[in-house]
Amino acid sequence: MLNELALRVLVAAQAVARAAEARFRDQDGQTLAEYGLILAVVAVAVVVTAGVLFRNSIVGAFGSGTNCLKSAPSSSTC
């Protein structure tokens, strides 16, 4: 009785696995698009995180460049 039940569960699991495999096999393009979207979200998260972490350095660099451009006519070096 127990062996028959285990065999039925195994056969049912194999049938589910075959159905899932057939479904995923037909959606290769969709899977690639999903990976592309995930990669885009990760890239945006990295850029936002870098902007937050290096905010003061970025503001300082732009401020230094602005000051250099403002004093360019009167000074030969920045």
Sequence and secondary structure as in RCSB ss.txt:
>XXXX:A:sequence
MLNELALRVLVAAQAVARAAEARFRDQDGQTLAEYGLILAVVAVAVVVTAGVLFRNSIVGAFGSGTNCLKSAPSS
STC
>XXXX:A:secstr
 HHHHHHHHHHHHHHHHHHHHHHHHTTHHHHHHHHHHHHHHHHHHHHHHHHHHTHHHHHHHHHHHHHHHHTTTT 
S  
